[in-house]
Amino acid sequence: QVQLVESGGGLVQAGGSLRLSCAASGRTFSLYKMGWFRQAPGKEREFVATVSGSGVSTYYTDSVKGRFTISRTNAKNTVYLQMNSLKPEDTAVYFCAAGRGASATSREAYDYWGQGTQVTVSS
């Protein structure tokens, strides 16, 4: 029902910034909460940030709080992740996800996933 495509990843120095975008299909985009997850080699996919369907409510994992900002533009079916003050430990493949589950942070609460975009932060 929903197809997601991420873009905006790349190579950046520590302390720099990147903005990720996720373009979604579907007429019911605003009904889904949207999330960003990330996965480094050999590690599990972990929660990063989520935004409610309206765009009003957001929630972040502690390690990115104050540095990352999630937002959405429902008229364009797009969700964003603005990443500032990047650290080498932020290096991972970042995935966009859409879901209607009760949990804001669990992978099981998200029904649709993008293909991922690589973010690499050099020291």
ZAMIGU-177801 format. One record per residue (C-alpha): chain; residue number from 0; x, y, z. Coordinates in steps of 0.1 Angstrom, whole numbers, padded with zeros to 4 digits. Each point is the difference from the previous one (the first is absolute). Example, Ala and Ser with C-alpha at 12.3 -4.5 7.8 and 13.67 -1.06 7.14 Angstrom:
residues 2
<rec ch="A" i="0" u="0123" v="-0045" w="0078"/>
<rec ch="A" i="1" u="0014" v="0034" w="-0007"/>
//
This chain:
residues 123
<rec ch="A" i="0" u="0000" v="0000" w="0000"/>
<rec ch="A" i="1" u="0029" v="0024" w="0007"/>
<rec ch="A" i="2" u="0033" v="0001" w="-0018"/>
<rec ch="A" i="3" u="0030" v="0020" w="0015"/>
<rec ch="A" i="4" u="0032" v="0013" w="-0016"/>
<rec ch="A" i="5" u="0028" v="0016" w="0020"/>
<rec ch="A" i="6" u="0025" v="0025" w="-0013"/>
<rec ch="A" i="7" u="0026" v="0025" w="0013"/>
<rec ch="A" i="8" u="0026" v="-0023" w="0015"/>
<rec ch="A" i="9" u="0037" v="0006" w="-0005"/>
<rec ch="A" i="10" u="0034" v="0006" w="0015"/>
<rec ch="A" i="11" u="0005" v="0028" w="0025"/>
<rec ch="A" i="12" u="0026" v="0011" w="0026"/>
<rec ch="A" i="13" u="-0007" v="-0002" w="0037"/>
<rec ch="A" i="14" u="-0019" v="0031" w="0010"/>
<rec ch="A" i="15" u="-0016" v="0004" w="-0034"/>
<rec ch="A" i="16" u="-0037" v="-0004" w="-0011"/>
<rec ch="A" i="17" u="-0021" v="-0020" w="-0023"/>
<rec ch="A" i="18" u="-0037" v="0000" w="-0009"/>
<rec ch="A" i="19" u="-0017" v="-0033" w="-0009"/>
<rec ch="A" i="20" u="-0032" v="-0001" w="-0019"/>
<rec ch="A" i="21" u="-0026" v="-0028" w="-0004"/>
<rec ch="A" i="22" u="-0025" v="0002" w="-0027"/>
<rec ch="A" i="23" u="-0032" v="-0021" w="0005"/>
<rec ch="A" i="24" u="-0028" v="-0012" w="-0023"/>
<rec ch="A" i="25" u="-0036" v="-0003" w="0009"/>
<rec ch="A" i="26" u="-0031" v="0021" w="0007"/>
<rec ch="A" i="27" u="0000" v="-0008" w="0037"/>
<rec ch="A" i="28" u="0035" v="0013" w="0009"/>
<rec ch="A" i="29" u="-0012" v="0023" w="0027"/>
<rec ch="A" i="30" u="-0016" v="-0030" w="0019"/>
<rec ch="A" i="31" u="0034" v="-0016" w="0006"/>
<rec ch="A" i="32" u="0026" v="0008" w="0026"/>
<rec ch="A" i="33" u="0034" v="0002" w="-0016"/>
<rec ch="A" i="34" u="0033" v="-0012" w="0014"/>
<rec ch="A" i="35" u="0037" v="0000" w="-0007"/>
<rec ch="A" i="36" u="0021" v="-0030" w="0010"/>
<rec ch="A" i="37" u="0037" v="-0007" w="-0006"/>
<rec ch="A" i="38" u="0021" v="-0031" w="-0003"/>
<rec ch="A" i="39" u="0038" v="-0003" w="0002"/>
<rec ch="A" i="40" u="0018" v="-0032" w="-0013"/>
<rec ch="A" i="41" u="-0003" v="-0028" w="0026"/>
<rec ch="A" i="42" u="-0026" v="0019" w="0021"/>
<rec ch="A" i="43" u="-0038" v="-0001" w="0003"/>
<rec ch="A" i="44" u="-0021" v="0026" w="-0017"/>
<rec ch="A" i="45" u="-0007" v="0026" w="0027"/>
<rec ch="A" i="46" u="-0026" v="0028" w="0005"/>
<rec ch="A" i="47" u="0011" v="0035" w="-0007"/>
<rec ch="A" i="48" u="-0030" v="0023" w="-0002"/>
<rec ch="A" i="49" u="-0038" v="0001" w="-0007"/>
<rec ch="A" i="50" u="-0026" v="0025" w="-0009"/>
<rec ch="A" i="51" u="-0038" v="-0003" w="0003"/>
<rec ch="A" i="52" u="-0023" v="0002" w="-0029"/>
<rec ch="A" i="53" u="-0008" v="0036" w="0006"/>
<rec ch="A" i="54" u="0036" v="0009" w="0004"/>
<rec ch="A" i="55" u="-0006" v="0015" w="0034"/>
<rec ch="A" i="56" u="0015" v="-0027" w="0023"/>
<rec ch="A" i="57" u="0036" v="-0012" w="-0003"/>
<rec ch="A" i="58" u="0022" v="-0023" w="0020"/>
<rec ch="A" i="59" u="0037" v="-0008" w="-0001"/>
<rec ch="A" i="60" u="0024" v="-0025" w="0013"/>
<rec ch="A" i="61" u="0023" v="0016" w="0027"/>
<rec ch="A" i="62" u="0032" v="-0002" w="-0021"/>
<rec ch="A" i="63" u="-0014" v="0024" w="-0027"/>
<rec ch="A" i="64" u="-0022" v="0022" w="0022"/>
<rec ch="A" i="65" u="0009" v="0037" w="-0006"/>
<rec ch="A" i="66" u="0019" v="-0008" w="-0032"/>
<rec ch="A" i="67" u="-0025" v="-0016" w="-0023"/>
<rec ch="A" i="68" u="-0035" v="0013" w="-0011"/>
<rec ch="A" i="69" u="-0027" v="-0020" w="-0016"/>
<rec ch="A" i="70" u="-0027" v="0018" w="-0020"/>
<rec ch="A" i="71" u="-0026" v="-0007" w="-0027"/>
<rec ch="A" i="72" u="-0018" v="0018" w="-0028"/>
<rec ch="A" i="73" u="-0032" v="-0019" w="-0006"/>
<rec ch="A" i="74" u="-0009" v="0020" w="-0031"/>
<rec ch="A" i="75" u="0032" v="-0014" w="-0016"/>
<rec ch="A" i="76" u="-0002" v="-0035" w="0016"/>
<rec ch="A" i="77" u="0035" v="0006" w="0014"/>
<rec ch="A" i="78" u="0017" v="-0005" w="0033"/>
<rec ch="A" i="79" u="0034" v="0015" w="0009"/>
<rec ch="A" i="80" u="0028" v="-0006" w="0024"/>
<rec ch="A" i="81" u="0023" v="0030" w="0006"/>
<rec ch="A" i="82" u="0032" v="-0012" w="0016"/>
<rec ch="A" i="83" u="0023" v="0026" w="0016"/>
<rec ch="A" i="84" u="0033" v="-0003" w="0020"/>
<rec ch="A" i="85" u="0005" v="-0035" w="-0015"/>
<rec ch="A" i="86" u="0023" v="-0024" w="0018"/>
<rec ch="A" i="87" u="0019" v="-0031" w="-0014"/>
<rec ch="A" i="88" u="-0023" v="-0022" w="0020"/>
<rec ch="A" i="89" u="-0029" v="0013" w="-0021"/>
<rec ch="A" i="90" u="0014" v="-0020" w="-0030"/>
<rec ch="A" i="91" u="-0026" v="-0025" w="-0012"/>
<rec ch="A" i="92" u="-0025" v="-0007" w="-0027"/>
<rec ch="A" i="93" u="-0031" v="0020" w="0008"/>
<rec ch="A" i="94" u="-0035" v="-0014" w="-0007"/>
<rec ch="A" i="95" u="-0033" v="0018" w="-0003"/>
<rec ch="A" i="96" u="-0031" v="-0018" w="0013"/>
<rec ch="A" i="97" u="-0037" v="0005" w="0002"/>
<rec ch="A" i="98" u="-0024" v="-0017" w="0024"/>
<rec ch="A" i="99" u="-0032" v="0001" w="0021"/>
<rec ch="A" i="100" u="0011" v="-0021" w="0029"/>
<rec ch="A" i="101" u="-0003" v="0013" w="0036"/>
<rec ch="A" i="102" u="0037" v="0000" w="0007"/>
<rec ch="A" i="103" u="0020" v="0030" w="-0011"/>
<rec ch="A" i="104" u="0034" v="-0018" w="0001"/>
<rec ch="A" i="105" u="-0005" v="-0037" w="-0008"/>
<rec ch="A" i="106" u="0008" v="-0013" w="-0034"/>
<rec ch="A" i="107" u="-0032" v="-0021" w="0002"/>
<rec ch="A" i="108" u="-0022" v="0031" w="0001"/>
<rec ch="A" i="109" u="0011" v="0010" w="-0035"/>
<rec ch="A" i="110" u="-0015" v="-0017" w="-0030"/>
<rec ch="A" i="111" u="0020" v="0015" w="-0030"/>
<rec ch="A" i="112" u="0037" v="0006" w="-0004"/>
<rec ch="A" i="113" u="0022" v="0018" w="-0025"/>
<rec ch="A" i="114" u="0032" v="-0014" w="-0015"/>
<rec ch="A" i="115" u="0023" v="0021" w="0021"/>
<rec ch="A" i="116" u="0026" v="0027" w="-0006"/>
<rec ch="A" i="117" u="0036" v="-0001" w="0012"/>
<rec ch="A" i="118" u="0013" v="0027" w="0024"/>
<rec ch="A" i="119" u="0037" v="0000" w="0007"/>
<rec ch="A" i="120" u="0016" v="0024" w="0025"/>
<rec ch="A" i="121" u="0038" v="0004" w="0001"/>
<rec ch="A" i="122" u="0020" v="0010" w="0030"/>
//
